Amino acid sequence: MTQILGICFEQIAHQRLQNGGKFDVRSLEPNSPTDSNLFENIKKQDEILTFSAVEEIKDNKYYRLESKIFLLIDSIRTPDTLFQMTTSMNHPIKLIGLEKIYSKLVHTGEISFYFVVPSQLYDTYRMQNFATTNNTVAQRVPVWIKNQIKQYALRLDLSSGSIHITSSTAANAND
């Protein structure tokens, strides 16, 4: 049942992010202010873009992952924004996934890694570990990842606004 809820949440999250808007975000980084009101403004995008190969991604567009074989994210807006939808309090970031998309990311400055979570998890969500392919905590994290990847929780309020699931979205939920 939890897996089905996670799939539904992911589909709703994709639709909300694609529709754009202003979303509450909270830094997960150590020593970050806990009382600051941060927002992420996401531009509305009329077309659904998907990718299965990194080379397909163009800058400043919201792309959904076409299949679950990519070991890192659910969506991306290059060159500096990654999204992982989750209903779990534990969702490590796979180093191999970051290395695969490195060519599409900025090489200086911050790369925002947003954990898109339901409102119920938003206030208590914590910074996630970087992990190896076998889900162990990585002992050696590349310098560019340590310096550039900044983790945030992004609140997705399921109680506000209407949710319209299109037939293509509903079909994807069955994958």
C-alpha positions as CSV (number, residue, x, y, z in Angstrom):
1,M,0.0,0.0,0.0
2,T,2.8,2.4,0.9
3,Q,4.4,1.9,-2.6
4,I,1.1,2.8,-4.3
5,L,0.7,5.9,-2.2
6,G,4.3,6.9,-3.1
7,I,3.5,6.4,-6.8
8,C,0.4,8.5,-6.5
9,F,2.3,11.2,-4.6
10,E,5.0,11.3,-7.3
11,Q,2.4,11.7,-10.1
12,I,0.7,14.6,-8.3
13,A,4.0,16.2,-7.5
14,H,5.1,16.1,-11.1
15,Q,1.8,17.8,-12.2
16,R,2.1,20.5,-9.5
17,L,5.7,21.3,-10.3
18,Q,4.9,21.3,-14.1
19,N,2.0,23.7,-13.4
20,G,4.5,26.0,-11.7
21,G,4.0,28.3,-8.7
22,K,5.6,29.3,-5.5
23,F,6.6,26.5,-3.2
24,D,7.7,26.6,0.5
25,V,11.3,25.2,0.9
26,R,13.4,24.6,3.9
27,S,17.2,24.1,3.9
28,L,18.3,20.7,5.3
29,E,21.9,21.9,5.5
30,P,23.6,21.9,8.9
31,N,23.8,25.4,10.6
32,S,21.1,26.8,8.3
33,P,18.5,29.1,9.8
34,T,15.5,27.2,10.8
35,D,13.1,30.1,10.9
36,S,13.8,31.5,7.4
37,N,10.9,31.6,4.9
38,L,12.4,30.3,1.6
39,F,10.5,29.8,-1.6
40,E,11.1,28.2,-4.9
41,N,9.4,29.8,-7.9
42,I,8.9,27.3,-10.6
43,K,7.8,28.5,-14.0
44,K,4.7,26.8,-15.6
45,Q,5.5,24.5,-18.4
46,D,2.8,23.5,-20.8
47,E,4.5,20.4,-22.3
48,I,5.5,17.3,-20.5
49,L,9.1,16.5,-21.2
50,T,10.7,13.2,-20.3
51,F,14.3,11.9,-20.6
52,S,15.9,8.5,-20.6
53,A,19.4,9.7,-21.5
54,V,21.2,12.7,-20.1
55,E,22.0,14.0,-23.6
56,E,18.2,14.7,-24.2
57,I,18.0,17.3,-21.4
58,K,17.9,21.0,-22.4
59,D,18.5,23.9,-19.9
60,N,15.8,25.6,-18.0
61,K,13.1,23.0,-18.8
62,Y,11.4,20.6,-16.3
63,Y,12.1,17.0,-17.3
64,R,10.5,13.9,-15.8
65,L,12.5,10.7,-15.7
66,E,11.1,8.3,-18.3
67,S,12.0,5.1,-16.4
68,K,13.1,4.1,-12.9
69,I,16.5,2.8,-14.0
70,F,18.1,6.2,-13.3
71,L,19.4,5.9,-9.8
72,L,19.0,9.4,-8.5
73,I,16.1,11.7,-9.2
74,D,12.5,11.9,-10.4
75,S,12.9,15.1,-12.3
76,I,15.4,17.8,-13.2
77,R,15.6,21.4,-14.3
78,T,19.2,22.0,-15.5
79,P,21.6,23.4,-14.9
80,D,21.1,23.6,-11.2
81,T,17.9,22.0,-9.8
82,L,17.2,18.3,-9.0
83,F,13.9,16.9,-7.6
84,Q,13.3,13.7,-5.7
85,M,9.7,13.0,-4.8
86,T,9.4,10.9,-1.6
87,T,7.0,9.9,1.2
88,S,9.9,8.3,3.1
89,M,12.0,9.9,5.8
90,N,15.0,8.0,4.5
91,H,16.0,8.5,0.9
92,P,19.8,8.5,0.3
93,I,21.3,10.3,-2.7
94,K,23.1,7.9,-5.0
95,L,26.5,9.2,-5.9
96,I,26.5,7.3,-9.2
97,G,23.4,9.2,-10.3
98,L,25.0,12.6,-9.6
99,E,28.1,11.5,-11.6
100,K,25.9,10.4,-14.5
101,I,24.3,13.9,-14.8
102,Y,27.4,15.9,-14.0
103,S,27.8,17.1,-17.6
104,K,24.4,18.8,-17.4
105,L,25.0,20.6,-14.1
106,V,26.7,23.9,-13.3
107,H,30.3,23.4,-12.4
108,T,30.4,26.5,-10.1
109,G,27.7,27.7,-7.7
110,E,24.9,25.9,-5.9
111,I,23.0,22.9,-7.2
112,S,19.7,22.6,-5.3
113,F,18.6,19.1,-4.5
114,Y,14.9,19.3,-3.5
115,F,13.2,16.4,-1.6
116,V,9.6,17.0,-2.6
117,V,7.6,15.8,0.4
118,P,4.0,16.0,1.7
119,S,3.2,18.7,4.2
120,Q,3.1,16.1,7.0
121,L,6.9,15.4,6.5
122,Y,8.1,18.9,5.7
123,D,8.9,20.2,9.1
124,T,10.7,17.1,10.3
125,Y,12.5,16.0,7.1
126,R,16.3,15.8,7.6
127,M,19.4,16.0,5.4
128,Q,20.0,12.7,3.6
129,N,23.2,10.8,3.3
130,F,25.1,10.2,0.1
131,A,25.1,6.5,-0.8
132,T,26.9,4.0,-2.9
133,T,25.1,1.7,-5.4
134,N,24.5,-0.9,-2.7
135,N,22.9,1.7,-0.4
136,T,25.7,2.1,2.1
137,V,26.7,5.5,3.3
138,A,29.5,6.8,1.0
139,Q,32.8,7.2,2.8
140,R,34.3,9.3,0.0
141,V,32.2,12.0,-1.5
142,P,33.7,14.0,-4.5
143,V,34.6,17.5,-3.6
144,W,32.2,19.0,-6.2
145,I,29.3,17.2,-4.6
146,K,30.3,18.4,-1.1
147,N,30.7,21.9,-2.2
148,Q,27.8,22.4,-4.7
149,I,24.9,20.1,-3.7
150,K,22.6,21.7,-1.2
151,Q,19.7,19.8,0.1
152,Y,16.2,21.2,0.7
153,A,12.7,20.0,1.6
154,L,10.0,21.3,-0.7
155,R,6.5,21.2,0.7
156,L,3.8,19.8,-1.5
157,D,0.4,20.6,0.1
158,L,-2.1,18.0,-1.0
159,S,-5.0,19.8,0.6
160,S,-4.8,23.0,-1.6
161,G,-5.9,23.3,-5.1
162,S,-7.5,20.8,-7.4
163,I,-5.8,17.8,-8.7
164,H,-6.4,16.8,-12.3
165,I,-4.9,13.5,-13.3
166,T,-4.8,13.1,-17.1
167,S,-5.1,9.7,-18.8
168,S,-1.4,9.7,-19.6
169,T,-0.6,10.4,-16.0
170,A,-2.9,7.7,-14.8
171,A,-1.3,5.3,-17.2
172,N,2.2,6.2,-16.0
173,A,1.1,5.5,-12.4
174,N,0.5,1.9,-13.4
175,D,4.1,1.4,-14.5
